[in-house]
Amino acid sequence: MISGVLVYSSRGELILNKFFKNSLKRSISDIFRVQVINNLDVRSPVLTLGSTTFHHIRSRRGDNLWLVTITRSNANSAAIWEFLYKLDSVMNAYRLDREEALKEEFMIVHEMLDIMLGGNGIPIDTELNSVIAQMSVKPVRNLGGLLESPDSIDMLSSSSSPGSVGGELHFPKFLKKRSSSFLGQGDSHPDFSDGNKIAWRPKGIIHKKDEVFLYVNERMNILVSRDGSILKSYVDGTIDITTHLSGTPVCRFGLNDSLGMQSEDQKNWLSQQDQHSHNDFENKNCFPKAAAGSVLLEDCKFHECVSIDKFNKNHIIEFVPPDGSMELMKYHVRDNINLPFKITPIVAHSTRDNEVDYRITLKSLFPGKLSAKDVILHIPVPPSTVDCKISVSNGNCKFVPEENAMIWRFNKFNGLTENTLSAVTVSTSDTTQLSLQQWTRPPMSLDFEVMMFSNSGLVVRYFTISSRDSKHRAVKWIKYISKSGSYEVRY
């Protein structure tokens, strides 16, 4: 996300630079100096030159240093500015907001950046308490200027909050409502004990009925060649959750991902939980075939409430949820994908009246007890087509001239069923055989939605909720929703 960080003095002298991409060189700092610092007409906090974008702020204390980030991707500008303001607050806590102090203790800033950005330029931890706790050197005063012991992190945190007196940090309004963690990656060391304050969940929440709704949403993307071979296929999935839970509950659930199935810690934890089965949800009956296997999850991203350490250690997703709805997790799957439909097209040119004959078979591959809704097959026709003679075994198919396509619709498509379409195009009188042969044949595309079916085979194996504040047993609901993304077939 962030390719580099630069710190300039108020006069434009480069004091510190840290690059996360090998393609960047120190000479790139001259571009920002000439284009922004030395140019009095530039007032925008963002400068884009080609593929390189500079975001900058001025420190509000000390010598008004220039804090600059370099990005070479379509990054989230609001997130970058939040990082810059958090970096400014940490530097201010260490009295590194003045030029001379920064030149003498520049290695402290390098350590800050290693903690806050890691090694790849993605913000990991930006909270003042957490960053200072991980630093090898502790500040000796709070933001109000009072001397403190190195262990007085709590007072330092309270004085650095936007509402503190004497040490107020004036964050922009769009940053004040963001929670403690960053970019959905979560705090790497969250503590879910009842005595700690959780930024995203206030205390004292009470519901008459405790309920949790977990939605596994997946979008299937596939491209099939003319000979029926799969050129690409992958699933983009999200796990959304809606919670109405009293108190401060700790939720845990496990998936049948390949690493989690091999985790001994998870197996041991599950065996311990068997003794408390009255509060567990074990998904034993849903998707027995998928549950028997495992899924290789890639590019997992989590909401800030999820304990990243717990997931990295034993692949248990543990979190204290905010009250209401949220997107808990994103993931990507490439291997062993379950195809919900198979499209078999036969398209041929007819020398008689320059027609195009279509013979299409649409077969559902999901279990017979399930059904898909809003199934729509988009079938392109040549641009010279004025009408189509269509015959279908089921559903409704119409020629749509505005889209140069036949649209085959099903309100409901049962599992393990097969439907066929036969059609002949009617072209204009000036259509030639050559023009039909030169037609590019755009791929057919399919839209659908299947309930309680997982394209990737991902299954929630168990779901538990523990809370000291609530005496009611929570009701848990899990729903699988598979939809089409880019589902295309060439012919």
Stockholm file with secondary structure:
# STOCKHOLM 1.0

chainA/1-491         MISGVLVYSSRGELILNKFFKNSLKRSISDIFRVQVINNLDVRSPVLTLGSTTFHHIRSRRGDNLWLVTITRSNANSAAIWEFLYKLDSVMNAYRLDREEALKEEFMIVHEMLDIMLGGNGIPIDTELNSVIAQMSVKPVRNLGGLLESPDSIDMLSSSSSPGSVGGELHFPKFLKKRSSSFLGQGDSHPDFSDGNKIAWRPKGIIHKKDEVFLYVNERMNILVSRDGSILKSYVDGTIDITTHLSGTPVCRFGLNDSLGMQSEDQKNWLSQQDQHSHNDFENKNCFPKAAAGSVLLEDCKFHECVSIDKFNKNHIIEFVPPDGSMELMKYHVRDNINLPFKITPIVAHSTRDNEVDYRITLKSLFPGKLSAKDVILHIPVPPSTVDCKISVSNGNCKFVPEENAMIWRFNKFNGLTENTLSAVTVSTSDTTQLSLQQWTRPPMSLDFEVMMFSNSGLVVRYFTISSRDSKHRAVKWIKYISKSGSYEVRY
#=GR chainA/1-491 SS CCCEEEEECTTSCEEEEEESSTTCCTTHHHHHIIIIITCTTCCCSEEEETTEEEEEEECSSTTCCEEEEEECSCCCHHHHHHHHHHHHHHHHHTTCCSHHHHHHSHHHHHHHHHHHHTTTTCCCCCCHHHHHHHCSSCCSBCTTSCBCCTTCHHHHHHHTSTTCSSSCCCCCHHHHTSCSSCTTCCCSSCCCCTTSCCTTSCSCCCCSSCEEEEEEEEEEEEEECTTSCEEEEEEEEEEEEEEECCSCCEEEEEECBHHHHHCHHHHHHHHHHGGGGGGEEECCSSCHHHHHSCBCCEEEEECTTBCHHHHHHHCCEEECCCSEEEEEEEEEECSSCCCSEEEEEEEEEETGGGEEEEEEEEEECSCTTCEEEEEEEEEECCTTEEEEEEEESSSEEEEEGGGTEEEEEEEEEETTCEEEEEEEEEECTTCCHHHHHTCCCCCEEEEEEEETCCSSCCCEEEEEEECSSCCSCCEEEEEEEEEEEEEEECC
#=GC SS_cons         CCCEEEEECTTSCEEEEEESSTTCCTTHHHHHIIIIITCTTCCCSEEEETTEEEEEEECSSTTCCEEEEEECSCCCHHHHHHHHHHHHHHHHHTTCCSHHHHHHSHHHHHHHHHHHHTTTTCCCCCCHHHHHHHCSSCCSBCTTSCBCCTTCHHHHHHHTSTTCSSSCCCCCHHHHTSCSSCTTCCCSSCCCCTTSCCTTSCSCCCCSSCEEEEEEEEEEEEEECTTSCEEEEEEEEEEEEEEECCSCCEEEEEECBHHHHHCHHHHHHHHHHGGGGGGEEECCSSCHHHHHSCBCCEEEEECTTBCHHHHHHHCCEEECCCSEEEEEEEEEECSSCCCSEEEEEEEEEETGGGEEEEEEEEEECSCTTCEEEEEEEEEECCTTEEEEEEEESSSEEEEEGGGTEEEEEEEEEETTCEEEEEEEEEECTTCCHHHHHTCCCCCEEEEEEEETCCSSCCCEEEEEEECSSCCSCCEEEEEEEEEEEEEEECC
//
